[in-house]
Amino acid sequence: MICIGLEGTAEKTGVGIVDSEGNILASQGQALIPKKGGIHPREAAEHHAANLVNLIKKSLEESHINTTDVDLVAFARGPGLGPALRTVATAARSLALSLNVPIVGVNHCIGHIEIGRLTTGCQDPLTLYVSGGNTQVIAFENGRYQIFGETLDIAIGNCLDQFARTVGLGHPGGPRIEEHAKKSDNYLKLPYTVKGMDLSFSGLLTAAIRKYELGEDLADVCYSLQETAFSMLIEVTERALAHSKKKEVLMVGGVAANQRLREMLDIMAQEHYADFFMPEMKYCGDNGAMIAWLGMLMHQHGLRQNIANSKVIQRYRTDEVDVPWMEKSSQKLQLPPELMAKGAEANIYPDQYLGEDVLSKKRIPKGYRIKEIDHYLRKQRTRKEAKLLGESKRCGVVTPLVYHVDEAESTIILEKVKGVEVKELFSGENKLKTSKILIISQIIGENIARLHNCGIIHGDLTTSNIILKDGENFKEAKIVFIDFGLGKTSNLVEDKGVDLLVFKKAISGIHHDISQECFNSILKGYQVADDYKQIVAKIEEIEGRGRYTS
C-alpha cells in the first residue's frame, strides 16, 4: 500500500510518499523565507498553493510511481495556521477525489514523533518536540501521547525568531543566533523560568532584547539567550524523564538543527542512563513523509475518515489522538546499585547520620549546563529547599526532617521516610482501588491548601514527590511532601494556580485513566484554601494560555 502525505501547517510546504513497510519513497519540500518580519498566515497559504502541485510531481518522480499507484492521501489537519491548513486540506481532498482513494487527516505533532520512531528505531521514547510553533515534552501513556510539559506562552523557535528579527539578524533566527553564540563564552544573567515540567520564554525574550538595547555585545546576548533557553528545555525534559522512567529520549522539530541543543540533550540522556535518538535533519523539520507515514499507521489501525469529516483543526492537541499502534515498552531506566534514586534535581544515596538511617540528597553538577547557570541553580535550590521543608512543618504539612545542609556541596541530609511513592499507588503493580485513590487525593488537596495558605508554593507537584507513610489508615493517611527545589514563597493567586496546574498535568501524563476523578478529589480537599474560588478560576485561565487549547 502507498500513501502520499501533504504538509503545510506553517511556512513549509512538504510532500512525501511512503509504503506500508515503512519505506520512505520520496520527500520534497519548499520553505517560505520572508524578506522581512515573520510568517504571515495568508502568505503561507499562498506559498502552499503555488508549490503543492510541483512538489507532488517531484515526489512521484523521486519514488518512480504513478498517481494510479497511490492508495491513500494524508494531510496535516493541525495544529497550525488556519489559512495554510485549509489550503493544504483542499488540495488533499481534490487529490483524493481525483484518484478515488481514501483520505485521512493527521496530527502534525504526532507525525514528528512517528517519523522519528520510524527512522531511528526507538520504540517508546520521551520526546522533546521543539519548533517555531511548538514546544512540548511528550510520552506515550494509556493509549495516547500525553503532554508532560509545554510552553505556557511562546514556543522556543518563535522566541529565537523574534529576538533575531528585533536585533536585525533576519529570518529564520535560530541558525543566526547559533552562529553568533559560537563567538562568545561570556554569560549574561537572564531569567530562568521553569514551572514543574512547563516553561515560559516570553520574559527571557524581553530580557535578552533589553540587554542588547542597553549596549551588550550581540554575541554575548546570543550565547546567553541560547544557553538559558536550552538549559530550561533540557531541565523540563529531564524532569519528565525522571517521572516517566522512560529508557529512550527522542528530539524532533526544526530547532533540533541546533548543534548545541543536540549536545545538551545527549549529555542529559547519558547522565540518566537513557539512549538518545534524533532523526536525520530532513525529517526533523516539517516534511511530507511524516504526514504520509502517520496517515498509513492510522489507516492500518482503523482510524479512517472521509471527505465530509476531514475538516482542519487549528488547535489540534497532541493528547486528543488515540494511537492504537503504540505499545508501552517494558524497558525502564536502570540505575547503578549505589544510587537509591535519581531525580531531575539530584541523586539520592543511602547514608548514616548520628546513628540514623538517612538519605543524602546531592545536587550534582549537570554536564549539559554551563557552570554559571549550574552553580547558581544548585546553590539557590539547595538553600531554598532546606528552608521550605522547615517552614512547611509549621503549616501542618509533613515533610522529611533536615539533619544537615552543605551549601558548598549542594547537599541536604534528610530523614529516610518509610512509605510508598503516591505514583506507585496510583498506577503500576501497587495500584490501589479508585475509591482509595480518591481518598488520598482529597488529603493531598487539603495539604496543598495548607501550604498555599502559608504562602508556600511547592513548584514541582507530582505523584513522585509525595509519599504515603507506611502503616497508616487511608482515611487518616499521613502524606509526606518532598522535593521543594523549585519552591518559593508567594501569596499570588497566579502562583497557586500554576502550582495546581503543574500537578494536574503530571497526573494526566502518568495516571490518565483516573486523572479527572483524581484532580476533582484534590480540588475537593483544596476547598479549605484561602481564595479557593479565585484560584480554581485561575487554573482554567492559565490552561487557556497553553498552545492549542480551546
N, C-alpha and C positions, 0 to 999 in steps of 0.2 A: 504494500500500500504506500502511496506517495502523497505527502501533504505540502502545500505551498503556504507560507506564512507572510503576512504583511504587517510591518511595524511602523508606527507613526504617532507615538504618544506626545512627542515634543518636536525638537528640531531635526531629528534624524529620520530619514526615510529608509526603510530596510525591507528587503525581500529575501526569503530563504526557502530552501526546499530540503526536506528530509524524507527518509523512508522508514518503514515500520521497524526496521532493525536498529535504528539509531544512527544510520549513516547520514552525515551532512553532505548533501549533493551540491548545494550552492548557497552562497551567502553574499549578497550585494547590498551596498548602502551608499547613501549620499547625504552629507550633513549640510545644514544651513548655517553659514557663518555670517552673521550680521555685520555690516560695515561699522555700525556704532550701536550702543545700547544693548539691551538683552533680547530675548526671543519674544516676538510678538505673536500671539495665537493665530491671527489672520495670516500673517506672513508664513508661519509654519504650515498652515493648511494649504496655502498656495504652492509652497515648495513641494509638499507631498503630491498634489495634483499634477504638477509639472514633471515629476520624476518617476512616479509609480510605474507607468506603462513601460518606460525604457528599462527600469530595473527588473521588471518581470521578464522582459525579453532576454536580458543579460543572464538572469538566473536560469532560464530554460536552456540557454546556450551552454552555460557552465556545467549544468547537470546532464547535458546530452539527452534531454527528453523533449517530448512534445506536450502541448496542452492536453491532448487526449490521454496522456499517461497520469494526469493529476486526478487523485481520488477524493481529495478533501482540501477545503480552503479554511485557513485560520487567520484571525486578525486580532490585534491588540484592542481589547474592549475598554481598557482603562487600567490604572488611573492616568490622567494626563490632561492636556489642553483640549477643551471642548471642540473647537473648530477643527483641530488636527485629527482628533479621534473620529469625528463624523465624516471627514473626507476619506480616511482610510477604510472606515466601515462601509461607506457607499461603494468604494472600489471593490471591496471584498464581496459584497452582495452581488454586484454586477458580474464579477468573475465567476462566482459560484453558480449563478443563474445561467450564464452563457455556457458553462461546462456541464451543467446539470449534475452537480456534485454537492454533498453536504457542506454546511458552513458551521464553524464554531468560533465564538469569541472567547478570548482568554485573558487572564490577569497578567499584566505586564511584569509585575514584581516577581510572581512565581515563575514566569518564563526565564528570568535571570537565574533563579535557583536551579531550575531543571536543566538548563543548558550547562550550568556549572557542574552538576552531578554527572551529566552525560559525558562531558569532555574530560573531566578529571578522574572519574571513577570513585569519588567519595560516595558514601551511602546515606548517612544520616547526620549531616553537619549542622553546626550552629553557623548561621550565615550573617555576615556583615554586608549589608547592601548599601552602597554609597554612590550617589549620583547627583546630578543637578537638581532633580526634583524630589529625591527620596533619601532618607537616612533611617534605616531600620536594622534592628538585630532580631533575627528570625530563627525559629527552630520548630521542628515537627513534633507535635504532641496531640493526642486524642483526635486523630483523623484530619487535622488541618495544620497549616503553617501558622503558628502563633507568633505574634509580635511581642517579644520580651522587652524591647526598648525602642525608642524612636525620638526624633527631634520634636520638641514642643513648639518650635517656630519654623525657622527656615532650614532647608537641607544643607549639607556640607558643601555640595557643588555650587549651590546658589550663593552661599556665604563667600566662597572663593571668587566666584564670578563678579559679585557685587563689589568686593574690595578691589579687584583688578580694574574694573571699569572706573571706579571712583578715583583711583590714583593714576589712571591713564595707561594701563597695561593692555587694555582691549579684551576681546573675547576670542576663545574661551580663556578664563582666568587661571585655572588650575595649573596648566603647564608653564605659564609665565611666572606664576608665583613660585613654583618649584625651582625654576631656573635661577631666580633671584635669591631664593633661600639657600642655595648651594654656595653662595658667595659670602655667607655670614655664619658666625657661631656666637654672636652677641645677643643674648636673650634679654628682651624687654618684657617685664611682667605684664601679663594680660589676664582678664577674668577667666576663671576656670569653673565652668558650671555643669556639674553632674548631679542629677536628681534620681538616685537609685540606678535604674537602668535606662532612664531617659536623660536627655541633654538639651542644651539650648545654645544657639550660636549667635543670636541677634546682639546680645551685649558684647560678646567677643568681637564681632564685626565692627560695631560702633567704636569700641575702644581702640582697635587696630587703625581705623581710619583717623581717629583723633591723634594717635601717636604720629602718624605720617604728617598730618596738618600742622603739628607742633614742631616739625622740623627733623624728626628722627630719620635716620638713613633708611631708604626703601628696602634694601637687602635685609637689614636688621628686623624691620617690621614684618617682612615676608617670612623670614626664618621663625620669628616668634609666633606669628599667626599660625603657621603650619604646625609647629611643634605643639602648641597649646591645643589646637583643634584636633589634631591626630591623637594626642595623648588622651583627650576626652573620649574619642571614638573607641580607642583600644580599651580604655578602662571599662566602659559600659559593656563591651563585648566580653571582656574578662569576667565581669560580674555575672553576666548571663551564663557564661561557660561554667563558672563555679556553682551556680544554682542548678543548671540543667544537667551537668556532668557528662556532656557530650564528648566524644573522643575525636571529633573532626571539626575543623574550623575552615569555612569557605568564605572568600571575599569576591563579590561581584559588583558591577556597576562601573560607570565611566571614571569615577575618581580612583578606582583601583589602578589606573595607569600610573599613579604617583609612586615612584620608587621608594621614597621614604616611608610611606604608609604601608606598603607591602613588607618592607623590612621590619617595621614595628610590630605588625600583626604576626609575622612569622616568629619573632622573638617571644612574644607573649604566649603563642601556642606551645613553643618549646618549653617555656618556663612552667607550663601547666601539663606537660607530658601529653599534649594533643598533637595531631597531624594537621598541617596547614595545606590548603589547596587553593588554587586560583586558575581559572581558565585562561587560554590564550587571550591576548588583549582584544582581538577581533570579536571575541564572544563575551567580553566583559561589558563593553558599551552596548547600547541598544542595537539589536540586529534582528533580521527576519527569521534566522534559523531557530532562535529560541522560541519564537511565536509558533513556528511550524511544529517544533518538537512537542511543545506543551499541548498544542491542538491535537497532535497524534495521540498523546497519552490520554487526554480527556475522551476522545472518540473511542479509543480502545476500551476504556473503562465505563462506557455508557453515559458519559456526561455530554449529551448531544443537544443541539439546538436546531432551529430553522430560521428562515428569513424573518418571520414575524416576531421572534423573541431575541433578535440579535442587536438590540439597542445598545449603544455605548453606555458605560457607567463611569462618569468623570471622576467620582470619588470611590473608586473600587478598592476596598480594603483587602490586604493580603489574607487576613484571618476570616474572610467571608466565604472562602472557597473550599469545598471538600476536595481532598486529594487521596482517592481510594487506591492509587497505585503505590503509595508510600507505606513503608513499614518501619517501625521504630527499631533501631539497632539494639542488640543486647550488649554491645561493647560499651564499657564505661571507662572513665579516667582511672588509671591505676597509679596510686601514689607510692613512693618509696616507703619502706617499713618505718623509718624514723619519723615520718610525718603522720600526725594523728588526723590532721585535716588541712586543706589548702583552700583558702577563700580568695576573693579578688583583692582584699585588703592585706592579708597577712597569712603566714604559715603558723600552724598550731602544733606545738610539741608538748608531750607529757613531761612533767618536771616535778621536783620536790622543793618545798619552801617551808622552813621551820618544822620539818617532820610531816608536813601535809602534802597529799597528792594535789598538784595544781596543774594549770595549763600555762604555758609560756606563749604569748601571742606576739610574734615578731614581724614587724613590717619590714620585710627585706627589700633592698633596692630593686627597682623594676628596670630590667635591661632595656626596655623599649622607650623609657622616658629620659630626657636629658637631665643632668644632675641638678640643675637649678629648680626644675619643676618637681623632680622626685624628692629631693631633700626637703623642700618646703611642705609638700603634701604629707610625707611620712611624719615629720615632726609635729606639724599642726594637728593632724588627725589623732596621733597618739595622745597628745595633751588634752585635746577636746574629748576624746572618748573616756579617758580616766575621770575627767570632771563630770561628764554627763551620767556615767554609771553611778557615781555617788549621789548626784542631785536627784536622779530618778527614784532612789530609795526613799528620799524624803517626801516624794509624791505618792507613796504607797505602791510603787511598781517594783517587782522583784528583779534584781539584776545580780550578776556574779560579784562576789567580794573582790576588791582590788587589794592585793598584798604589796605590790611594788611597781613603780613606774620608772623606767630608764629612758629618758628622752633622747639621750645621746645615741642609744642603740635602737630607738623606736620600738621598745618592748614593754609589754604590760604582763605582770604575773597575776593570774586570775584564779579564782575558785573554780574547781572542776565540778560543774553541775551534773548531778546524776539524773539522767532523764533521756527523753527521745525528742529529736527534732520534730516540730509540728509538720514539716514537709513529709516525713515518713508516715505520719498518722493520717495525712490527708490523701496520700497516694502510695502506690507501691505495695510491697509484700505485707507491710504492717497496717494497711489502710483500715480505718475504723468504719463502723456503720455511719450512714449520713446523719442520723439523729445525734450521735456523739460528736461528730464533726461540727455540727451547728451549735452545740452547747459550748464547745471550746472556742468557736468563732465569736460567740457573744461575749465570752470572758475576755478574749483578746481585744474586742472593741471597747470594753469597759476600761481596760488597762491603757489603751491608746488615748482614751479620753482623759485619764489621769495625767498622762504625760503632757498632753496638749493644754490642759487646764493649768499646768505649772509652767507653760511656755517652753516645753522641750519638744523639739522636732527630731524624730529618730533618723530620718533621711534615707534609710535603706530597709524599709519594712518588707520582708519576705518571710515565707514559712521556714526558710533555712536559718533565720535569725531569731527564732522563737523556740523555746524548749518547754516541754511539759515535764515537770518533775516526777520522778518515779513514785509509785505508791500512793498517789492522790486520787480521791474520788472525783469523777469527772465534773460533778455539779459544784465541787469546791476546788477545782483544779488550780494548782499553783503554776502560773505561766511565768517563764523567765525570759526577759528580753536581753539579747546580746548584740554585739557589734554596732556600736554607736559612732563609728568612724566618720560617717557622713552627717552626723547630727549637728544640731545648733540650737541656740535659744532664740525663740521668736514667738510673738503673740499675734502675728498676722494671719488673718483668715486664709489668705493665699497659700502660705507655707503649710498650714494644717491640711488644706485641701490637697496640695501636692503630695504630702506625706501619705494620705489615704489612697490617692490615685496610684502612687507607686505600688502600694500593697495590692490594690485591685488588679493591676496589670500582672504582677508577679503570680497572683492566684490564677488568673486567666491563662497564663503561659503554661503552668505545670498541672494545675488542677481544673482544667477547662470543663470537665463534666459536672462539677459541683460549684463552679465559680460564682454564679449569680446567687444561688442559695447561700453560699458561704459569705459573700460580701454583704448580703442583706442582713445576715445574723450579726456580722461585725458592726454594721450601722445600728442595729437594734441595741447592742451593748453600748455603742458610742453615744447614745441619746443623753447620757449624763454629762456630755461635754458642754462647756460654755459655748454659746453661739452655735449650737448644733445645726439649726436650720440654715444659717448663713454658710456654714462650712460645707454642708451637703450640696447646697446650691452651687457653691464654688467648684466642687468636684465636677459637676456637669459642665460648668462653664470652661474649665481647664481642658476637659476631654474634647470639647468642641474646637479647641485650638489645634489639636493634632492634625497631621497630614491626612487628608482624605476622610475626615469624619464628617458626618452629616448632622 
